[in-house]
Amino acid sequence: MERARAAAQQAATEPADSGLKASHELAITPSFIVRVRSAAVKSAISVAAEDVATANHAQRMNLAGQV
């Protein structure tokens, strides 16, 4: 009974397609999460440092502030 419930939970959270499953497995890897977060922070810092005359700066700053 417990095994069936665990299998059902796993099936509900994992993509069925094998390509998507591989992407899902990568996306939940702690080291990958750290790399993505680091890239997001680096980009946000870059946006904050850019000239206010840059096209769409206000919108980009709004998004950067959410990181």
Helices and strands as residue ranges (DSSP letters): H 2-13, H 18-27, H 30-49, H 57-64
